[in-house]
């Protein structure tokens, strides 16, 4: 059963130039379509944030934050329980950030400051110490590497059946050659469509889908070796390498952080 979440703040009465919202979302929570007069950077721990704007759908694991500029309508869905923090930024400070929704990489400094503010339930920074922390945080946000989407989608006739199957079955062993035979086209044509429509190769897209699925398996308590075998690897090392590339930590470190967050 879906749970409906209502935004924390009154659009007509923002509490400061930069302010924060802290929540623990239960599984299957949705936020209805809405917008606000400030920009919003959404940080999460422990799951995947699914956010949709008029033009894009974002899947964001915890090493990325979703930036939504002021006045852009968006809605989101949390399939699993997750730790959430929004950093809300009023213009003109927000004008230095992109004018479109995107993902921003979360640096270790950003992660630490957000974690500290959340632990202390700081919504509006008032003390000199907190104002200094938020100044450092904003500087890190402004320098963060931008990504269009972590797992892009496409309605391309050639790619749609491939992406739909991998969405429902991320461990599918089909190669691009297999798909080319099934769809009565050539491997080269499909490879070109992946680069043109997704901005990445078929291999890269499939690895990212496996990474997202591995987060679910880790939260279920599945062993790292079993996850590696499930994802099609013959041993754990390639899976650990894949995981570290996207999460900047090992699968075991991620699992420990997830349980630590869930216990707070």
C-alpha positions as CSV (number, residue, x, y, z in Angstrom):
1,X,0.0,0.0,0.0
2,X,1.4,3.4,-1.0
3,X,1.9,6.1,1.6
4,X,1.4,9.7,0.6
5,X,4.0,12.2,1.9
6,X,3.2,15.9,2.1
7,X,6.0,18.5,1.8
8,X,7.4,19.9,5.1
9,X,7.4,23.6,4.2
10,X,4.9,26.3,3.2
11,X,5.7,27.6,-0.2
12,X,4.7,31.1,0.9
13,X,6.8,31.1,4.0
14,X,10.4,29.6,3.6
15,X,12.2,29.7,6.9
16,X,15.6,30.9,5.6
17,X,17.9,31.3,2.6
18,X,19.1,27.7,3.0
19,X,17.1,25.3,5.1
20,X,16.9,21.5,5.5
21,X,14.2,18.8,5.7
22,X,14.9,15.5,7.4
23,X,12.8,12.4,7.1
24,X,12.9,8.6,7.4
25,X,10.7,7.4,4.5
26,X,8.8,4.1,4.9
27,X,8.7,1.6,2.0
28,X,6.3,2.5,-0.9
29,X,6.1,6.2,0.0
30,X,5.2,8.6,-2.8
31,X,5.3,12.4,-3.0
32,X,2.5,13.7,-5.3
33,X,3.4,16.0,-8.1
34,X,4.4,19.4,-6.7
35,X,6.8,22.3,-7.1
36,X,8.2,25.0,-4.8
37,X,9.8,28.5,-5.2
38,X,13.2,27.3,-4.1
39,X,15.7,24.9,-5.5
40,X,16.0,21.6,-3.8
41,X,18.9,19.1,-3.5
42,X,17.7,15.7,-2.3
43,X,20.1,13.4,-0.4
44,X,19.3,9.8,0.5
45,X,20.8,6.9,2.4
46,X,20.0,3.2,2.2
47,X,18.0,2.9,-1.0
48,X,17.1,4.3,-4.4
49,X,15.2,7.6,-4.9
50,X,13.0,7.5,-8.0
51,X,12.1,11.1,-9.1
52,X,10.2,12.2,-12.2
53,X,10.0,15.6,-13.8
54,X,8.0,16.5,-16.9
55,X,11.0,15.5,-19.1
56,X,13.1,13.0,-17.2
57,X,13.0,10.1,-14.8
58,X,15.8,9.8,-12.3
59,X,17.1,6.8,-10.4
60,X,19.4,8.0,-7.7
61,X,21.5,5.8,-5.4
62,X,23.0,7.4,-2.3
63,X,26.3,8.6,-3.9
64,X,24.2,11.1,-6.0
65,X,21.9,13.9,-5.0
66,X,19.0,15.0,-7.2
67,X,18.9,18.7,-7.9
68,X,15.5,20.1,-8.8
69,X,15.4,23.9,-9.6
70,X,12.7,26.2,-8.4
71,X,9.2,25.9,-10.0
72,X,9.9,22.6,-11.7
73,X,7.1,20.1,-11.0
74,X,8.3,16.7,-9.8
75,X,7.1,13.6,-8.0
76,X,9.0,10.8,-6.3
77,X,8.7,7.3,-5.1
78,X,10.6,5.3,-2.5
79,X,10.3,1.5,-2.9
80,X,12.4,0.8,0.2
81,X,12.9,2.5,3.5
82,X,15.5,5.3,3.2
83,X,17.0,8.1,5.2
84,X,16.3,11.5,3.4
85,X,17.5,15.0,3.6
86,X,16.5,18.0,1.4
87,X,18.7,21.0,1.1
88,X,16.5,23.9,0.0
89,X,18.1,26.9,-1.5
90,X,16.5,30.3,-2.2
91,X,17.5,32.6,-5.1
92,X,19.9,34.2,-5.7
93,X,22.1,31.4,-4.2
94,X,20.3,28.8,-6.3
95,X,21.0,30.7,-9.5
96,X,24.6,29.4,-9.5
97,X,23.3,25.8,-9.9
98,X,21.9,24.3,-13.1
99,X,18.5,25.5,-14.4
100,X,17.4,22.0,-15.1
101,X,17.0,18.8,-13.0
102,X,20.1,16.6,-12.8
103,X,22.3,14.5,-10.5
104,X,25.2,15.9,-8.6
105,X,27.9,13.7,-7.1
106,X,28.0,13.6,-3.3
107,X,31.5,14.2,-2.0
108,X,32.7,12.8,1.3
109,X,32.6,16.3,2.8
110,X,29.0,16.8,1.6
111,X,28.0,13.4,3.1
112,X,29.6,14.2,6.4
113,X,28.0,17.6,6.8
114,X,24.6,16.4,5.8
115,X,25.0,13.5,8.2
116,X,25.9,15.9,11.0
117,X,23.0,18.3,10.3
118,X,20.6,15.3,10.2
119,X,21.8,13.8,13.4
120,X,21.3,17.1,15.2
121,X,18.0,17.7,13.3
122,X,19.1,21.1,12.1
123,X,16.4,22.6,9.8
124,X,17.6,26.2,9.8
125,X,21.3,26.9,10.6
126,X,21.6,29.8,13.1
127,X,24.7,29.3,15.1
128,X,28.1,30.6,13.7
129,X,29.3,27.0,13.6
130,X,26.4,25.8,11.6
131,X,26.5,28.7,9.2
132,X,30.2,28.0,8.5
133,X,29.3,24.3,7.9
134,X,26.6,25.2,5.5
135,X,28.9,27.6,3.7
136,X,31.4,24.8,3.1
137,X,28.5,22.5,2.1
138,X,27.2,25.0,-0.5
139,X,30.7,25.4,-1.9
140,X,31.0,21.6,-2.3
141,X,27.6,21.6,-4.0
142,X,28.6,24.3,-6.5
143,X,31.8,22.3,-7.4
144,X,30.0,18.9,-7.6
145,X,30.3,16.9,-10.8
146,X,27.1,16.9,-12.7
147,X,25.4,13.9,-14.3
148,X,22.4,13.9,-16.6
149,X,21.0,10.6,-15.3
150,X,22.4,7.6,-13.6
151,X,20.3,5.1,-15.5
152,X,18.9,6.9,-18.6
153,X,15.8,5.6,-20.4
154,X,14.6,5.7,-24.0
155,X,11.4,5.1,-25.9
156,X,13.4,4.1,-28.9
157,X,11.7,1.2,-30.8
158,X,15.0,-0.6,-30.9
159,X,16.0,-0.1,-27.2
160,X,12.7,-0.1,-25.4
161,X,12.3,-3.9,-25.2
162,X,15.9,-4.3,-24.1
163,X,15.6,-1.8,-21.3
164,X,12.2,-3.1,-20.2
165,X,13.5,-6.7,-19.8
166,X,16.6,-5.5,-17.9
167,X,14.4,-3.4,-15.7
168,X,12.5,-6.5,-14.7
169,X,15.3,-9.0,-15.0
170,X,18.7,-7.3,-14.3
171,X,20.5,-10.6,-14.4
172,X,19.5,-11.4,-17.9
173,X,22.5,-13.0,-19.7
174,X,21.5,-11.8,-23.2
175,X,24.3,-10.1,-25.1
176,X,23.8,-7.3,-27.6
177,X,24.3,-9.9,-30.3
178,X,21.5,-12.0,-28.9
179,X,19.2,-8.9,-28.8
180,X,20.2,-8.0,-32.4
181,X,19.1,-11.5,-33.5
182,X,15.8,-11.3,-31.6
183,X,15.0,-7.8,-32.9
184,X,16.0,-8.6,-36.5
185,X,18.7,-5.9,-36.6
186,X,22.5,-5.7,-36.3
187,X,24.7,-5.5,-33.3
188,X,26.3,-2.4,-34.7
189,X,23.0,-0.7,-35.1
190,X,22.0,-1.4,-31.5
191,X,25.4,-0.3,-30.2
192,X,24.9,3.0,-32.1
193,X,21.4,3.5,-30.7
194,X,22.8,2.9,-27.1
195,X,25.4,5.7,-27.5
196,X,22.9,8.1,-29.3
197,X,19.9,7.6,-27.0
198,X,21.5,6.6,-23.7
199,X,24.8,8.3,-23.9
200,X,26.6,5.1,-22.9
201,X,27.3,1.6,-24.2
202,X,25.0,-1.3,-23.6
203,X,27.6,-2.9,-21.3
204,X,27.8,0.3,-19.1
205,X,24.0,0.6,-18.9
206,X,23.6,-3.1,-17.9
207,X,26.4,-2.8,-15.3
208,X,24.6,0.2,-13.7
209,X,21.4,-1.8,-13.6
210,X,23.2,-4.6,-11.9
211,X,24.7,-2.2,-9.4
212,X,21.2,-0.9,-8.5
213,X,19.9,-4.4,-8.1
214,X,22.9,-5.3,-5.9
215,X,21.9,-2.6,-3.5
216,X,18.6,-4.3,-3.0
217,X,20.3,-7.7,-2.5
218,X,22.7,-6.2,0.1
219,X,19.8,-4.8,2.0
220,X,18.2,-8.3,2.0
221,X,21.2,-9.7,3.7
222,X,22.5,-11.8,0.7
223,X,26.2,-12.6,0.9
224,X,28.6,-10.8,-1.4
225,X,29.7,-14.0,-3.0
226,X,26.1,-15.0,-3.8
227,X,25.3,-11.5,-5.2
228,X,28.3,-11.8,-7.5
229,X,27.1,-15.2,-8.7
230,X,23.5,-13.9,-9.1
231,X,24.8,-11.0,-11.3
232,X,26.7,-13.4,-13.6
233,X,30.2,-13.1,-12.2
234,X,32.3,-16.2,-11.5
235,X,33.9,-14.7,-8.4
236,X,33.3,-11.7,-6.1
237,X,36.3,-9.5,-7.2
238,X,34.7,-8.1,-10.4
239,X,31.5,-7.4,-8.6
240,X,33.4,-5.5,-5.8
241,X,35.3,-3.5,-8.5
242,X,32.0,-2.6,-10.2
243,X,30.4,-1.6,-6.8
244,X,33.4,0.5,-5.7
245,X,33.3,2.4,-9.1
246,X,29.8,3.6,-8.5
247,X,29.5,3.7,-4.7
248,X,33.1,4.8,-3.7
249,X,33.0,2.0,-1.0
250,X,32.9,-1.8,-0.9
251,X,29.7,-3.7,-0.7
252,X,30.4,-4.7,2.9
253,X,31.0,-1.0,3.8
254,X,27.7,-0.1,2.2
255,X,25.9,-2.8,4.1
256,X,27.4,-1.6,7.4
257,X,26.3,2.0,6.6
258,X,22.8,0.9,5.7
259,X,22.3,-1.0,9.0
260,X,23.9,1.9,11.0
261,X,21.5,4.3,9.3
262,X,18.5,2.0,10.0
263,X,19.4,1.8,13.7
264,X,19.4,5.6,14.2
